[in-house]
Amino acid sequence: MTCTKNIKRTILRKYGRCAWLIMQKTGYLNTLIQSKQYLFKRLLLKNIDNAPVLEKCAPQMSEEEICLFHRSVLNGDDYFGILHRTSCLGIRERRAAPVVRFADGEYAFYNYDLLCNGLYQQAESVGAIKKAMPSHITALKKLAQIGKLAPLIFPGNVTRKAKGFFTFFRMSKEASSASTFMDLLYSNGIELTAENYMPFYAIYAYLTSEEFLRLVDVKNVCILNSEFNKDSCMRWFNRFSSRPHLSFVEIPAEYIATRWDFMKEDLLQQIPPDTDICLVGAGIGALSVCVDVAERFSIPAIDAGHVLNMMNDRIDKSNGARLYTIRKPGP
């Protein structure tokens, strides 16, 4: 593939043959870390309080606060600012800006593993995943070009093994991992860069922030989800005196990941043409939905997931609160 060859040329030019050989042996994620393009740091964001979530959930979840950073980004607030600027420009300049999160469910789906079926049914069979895979790869390539990939990558979903000067990462044989997802990107010529990468939890922190709620004040916000409680959603936005004009397009709770191509046109036609931004809840199907919505309407389309359950006052559908969604009390 031309894109894959370009990645190889880039690695050889910037980091030498040694780095290329390391990647061939240990995988794309390893190479990004060992070449010092990326590193692990704690995702610290102003006004975020993870303590209530960590108290109720397993304490080891605190490891998820340590995520992958591009070397050009100093801290979590910088990633927050990048996402805010992306949303502002997308709304103001009618610019396609899809933002999509990837975690365990997606990693399993892209590894043809029916463990992708968690809180919701995502795939009917391994055969259905294989049939849908070409359209997902196309969407991943578009997302990398015009939007933000937000994979959950932390020390706990890759396995460390010290060896000499370097620390290698390898995937578990029992389960899919961040490493398998990164290798999928590489094998399809998709490069993770400072421009297209965003930490998973930065999305939750942004969508629950005062900055986001004020950005969408009086804007036309379309929610694509299987559930919509307008009163609850308006209360959510009104916390910071934000009063967006809300519209709603109902999408199925299950199998969007494998059936999107068959329902796409009907659902896209239901989105008001003057929509400024879309918030999407579609499970593993959020990739396809966000990319197609952003391209069709030239707007930001953000994979909101759990935050939509919060807006609808239905966090029970997420089995409770999530990290980076609870804010510290004001002064």
N, C-alpha and C positions, 0 to 999 in steps of 0.2 A: 504493500500500500504506500502511496505517496506520502500520506501524513505520517505513517510509521517511519518511513525513511527520513523524513524531516526531523522527527524526534531523535532518531539515531544520530543524524548529523549534528544536531544541537548539542547533544550530550558529548559527542566526540570533540566538537570544537571548544566547548566551554570547560569540560572536565577531563578529557583525555580518554584513551582506550581503556585504562584501568576501570574507570567508572562504568563504561559500557559493558565490560565483561562482568562486573559486579551485578549489574542489572539483569544480565542474561541468567545469572546464577540464582539471584535472590529476589528478583521481582522489582516492579516499578516503584512501589512505595519505598523499598529499601534504598533505591538509587536516589530518590528525591531527598531522603534524609542524609545519606552518606555523602552526597555531593554538597550538602549544607544549603540547599535551596529551601528546605523546610526543617522545622524543629518542633519539639513538643514544649508547650508552655501552658500555664494555667490561664483559662479564659476568665479574666476579671472584668466585670462591667459595673459601672456606677449604678447605685441604687438597687442592685440585684441581691436578693437574699435566698440562698439555696438551703439554708438550715432547716426550714420546716419540711421540705421534701426529703432531705437526708435523714431526718429524725423518724419519718414514717416508713421510709424504704430502707433497703440494705445499705449499711454505711459505706460499703465499697463502691457505691454509685458515685462517691466523691471523685473517683478516678476519672469519671467522665468530664470533670471540670478541666482536665488536662487534655488539650487538643492540639491538632496540627496547625502551626503558624507558618505562613510564608516569611522568609527572612526580611522582607521589606516592610512588614507590618509589626509595629512595636507592641501593641496591646489590644485587648478586647474592644476598648472604646474606639480604636481606629477602625476595626472591622465594622462596628456599629455605624460609624460615620460614612464608611464606604457604601454600606447598604442604604443609608438614608439618602445619600447623594444620588445613588442609582434610581431610587424610587422617585425622587424629586424630578430628575431629568426625564425619566420615563413618562411621568404625568405631564410635565410642562412641554416637552418637545415631541410628544406622541412617539415614543421610542420603545420598540419591543424589548422587554426586560424580564424574561422568566427567571424565577428563583426556585430551586427545587432541592429538598432535603433527601438524603439517602442514609438508611440505617440497616438494622438486622434483616428486616423484611425484604428490602430491596436486594441486599447482598445474597440472600437465599434465592430470590426470584431469578437473579442473573446467573446463579449457579445451578439452575434447573432443579431447585429443591422445594418441595411442597411445604417445608417449614415456613415458607413465606406467608402461609395462612395463619394469622394470629388472631387479633381481635375481630378482624373481618376476613371473609373469604376473598382472596386475591386472584387465585388461579384454580381452574377446574381440574387440571391435570398437567403432568410434565409436557405432554404433547401440545397443550394449549400455550404453555410458556414458549416452547420452541417455535410455534407458529407466529407468536406475537413478537419474537425477539428482533427480527429485522427492523420493524417500525420503532422499537425502543432504541436500537443502535442509532438509527437516523435521528431520533429526537435527542439522544445524548450528544451527538455531534453538533446539532444546532444549538443546544443549550450551552455547550462549551464555547461556541462562537459568539453568542449574543447575550448570554445570561450568566448566572452564578450556579455552580454546583456546590452543594453543602453536605458533603458526606460526614457521617459520624466516625471520626478516627481518633482513638485514644489508646493508651497503652494496654487496656484490657481487651480490645478486640483485635489485637495482633500479639503474637507470642514472641517474647524476647529470648535471644540466645547469644550470649557473649562469645565472640570469637576474634582473638587477636585485637588489632587496633579498632576494628569496627564492631558495632552491635547490630546483629542481623535480626530481621523479623520474618517469621514464617507463619503461614496460616495453620489453624488447627485442622487435623484430618477429619474431625467429627462434624465440623460446621463451616459454613461460609464465613467470610470475614471481610474487614476493610481491605486486606491484601488481595483477596480474590476480586473484589470490585475494582481496585486500582489496576490489576493486571488485565481486567476486561477493557478498561479505558485504553491502556497502552496497546493491546492487541488490535484495537480498532482505530488506532492513530489519533487518539484523543489525549492531549497534553493538559495536565493540571498547571495553571499559571497563577501569578499574582492577580491577574485581571478576572479570571473566571472562578477562583476558589473562595469559599466562605465557610467558616466553621458552622457545623450543624446548629448548635444552640444559639448562635448569634441571631438566627431568624426568629426564634421564640422571644429573645430579649427585645428585639426591635419591634415586633408586632404588638407587644404588651407595653410599649413605652409611650410616654406623653408626646414625644416627637412624632411618632407615627400617627397617633390619634389626631393631633393638630394638623398634620399634613393633609389628612383626608377630610377635614372639616369642609362642609358644603360641596365636596367632590362626589362624583357618581361612582359608588362602590358596588360591584356585583359580586355576590357570594355564590360560588358553585359548590354545592354540598348536598348530602342526602337529607339534611335537616336544617330548618330555619325558624327561629323564634324571633320575630321582629322586635317585640318589646324588650326581650332580654338583650338583643344585640344593640338596640338604641341605648339602653342603660349602660352597656359596656362602653360605648363611645362617649356618652355624656359625662363620664367620670372627669374628663378634662374639657368639658364644654364643647365637644366635637359633635357636629350634627351632619354627618354625611347623608346623601340621598341613597338609600339602600335598595337594591333589587336582588332577586334571587332566582337562580336556575337550579332546579332539582336534578341531581344525578344519582344513579344507583349507588347503594352502599357497597356493593360487591362487584368484582370482575371487571372493573374499569380497565385494569392493567392488560387484560386479554381481549376486551371487546370494544375498546375505544374507537377503532377504525370504523366499526359498524354503526356507532351512534353519534359520531363526531359532528356531522353536518347538522343534524337535527338540533343538537344542544347548542352549537355555536350560533345558530340562527335565533336562539332565544335570548342571547345576551344583547342588551340595549346598545345601539351603535355609538352612543355618546358616553359609554363607560370610560372612566378614567383609570381604574385599577380593579383587578380581580383578585379575590382571595379564594383559594381552592382547597377543598378537602376531598381527596380522591385516593388515598392510600398509595399503593405502588403506581397506580395510574396517574398520579399527579404530574409525573414527568411529561407524559403525552399531552395532558390537558393544559398545563402551564405553557408549554412551548407553542402549541397550536393557538391558544387564546392570545398569547403575546404577539405572535406573528400576524394573526388575522386582524387584530384591532390596534396594533402598534402601541401597546401599553405594558406596564408592569403586571405580571401574573405571579403571585407568590403562593407557594405551597404552605398553607397555614396549619394544616393538620390539627393538632391538639388545641391550638388557640381558637379555632372555630367551635370546638366543644366548650371552651371557656365562655365564648361570646354567647352561646346558646344556653348557658347555665347547665351544661351537661358533662362536667368533668368525669362523671361516673362512667361515661363511654370510653374514657381513656384509662380507666382503673386508677383514677386519682391524679393529683397534681404532678407536673413535670418540672425538671430543672430549668432555671432561667426564665420562669414565668411569674415569680413572686417578687414584688418590689418592697424595699425597705420603707417603713413608715416615714412620712414627710415630717419636717420640723414642726 
